[in-house]
């Protein structure tokens, strides 16, 4: 595995709190929670009753999917 591939894997495995996800996606916390509940957004990993996190790779893939679904005029 190349150094670049290892680096990308480490970044994709990084755990993000909801405030980080809000910054990356520009969605509000309430939108993220609603979209998770309706299946429109990746489900978080429950670390504890009060702490949910997302993997960076899942958020990056979701953003790419959203970009792929928009109209290109």
Secondary structure, DSSP 8 states (H G I E B T S, - for coil): --HHHHHHHHHHH-EE-HHHHHHHH---HHHHHHHHHTTSS---EESSSS-EEEEHHHHHHHHHHHHHTS---
